[in-house]
Amino acid sequence: MSTRKLYATDVLVLSHFDLGEADRVLSVLTPVDGKLKVIAKGVRRPTSRLGGSLEPFAELRLSLVRGRTFDIVTQAAVIHPWLRLRDSLASTATAWYVTELADRSLEERHPAEPLYAILHRAYTLLDAGMAPGRVARWFELRLADELGFRPEIDRCVECDRLIEPTESVRWVPALGGVVCPRHGGPTLQEAGISTDALRVLKAYQRMDAEAIAGLRLPPGVEREAEEAIRAFLVYVLEREPRSRRFLDEVRPGTGATDPRMARSRAAAQSHPSPANETEPGLERPWVADPPPASVTEGADR
Ligand SMILES: [Zn+2]
């Protein structure tokens, strides 16, 4: 962290709250200084030059003066407003969700360049109209990687054996991924995961966002993969994100809060490969080995 009194930095606005008569405190993410709280004084007065630009999800260029409690914003310019991100409720809810995940993962004043990059990319993808659920999965797995918790999908976490497609395996976030039938632990009923869902997880883990956006997946399998990643994230972050409930409520096509989540997971477990039998015409492009991550992920930011 620099000791200069005056400095400028790009920030992503994570959240804000109002303070006193006219001030606003922002929790922001910066590439170099990580998460910090800054204060925009007088910003809620109509005459303020800082104006209404200090909203969550925007990327701003801030000029700041170091202060005793909070650094003080002296100038703000919007770099990316990502306005289209707010066009749909599902997209907005997903932005809140990834923002909360990032916020929860960060300590104040720790360098956070990689996290800044993936959050920036998530907003950009949402703004470009990528399906919010796919953006969320992409982000969740990148976040897990950045936090040093890359889930094991190919090999049994207990014996390091390569998982065969015919095996009935379980998904155990507390152990770091899949567990083969040779070991104890939760039952298939409690934690079973289908081969198709594992393939989807593998694709999500290794493919770039554009390729993930183009996958054609049976909804049941996609949902099972979603539940598996979310369970993994809850384990990594040690709690359920608050924004998840809102996210589930505004999920497109499902109406209100969704009790089907539990049911779809149960169904997916009792029928390991429903897509094969019931939807013969459906392509399963994720079956092919995805390209190595190094080929597709160089273009971030
Ligand atoms: Zn094993």
Residues whose N, C-alpha, C, O or C-beta is under 5 A from the ligand:
A	BS01	ZN	C156 E158 C159 C180 R182
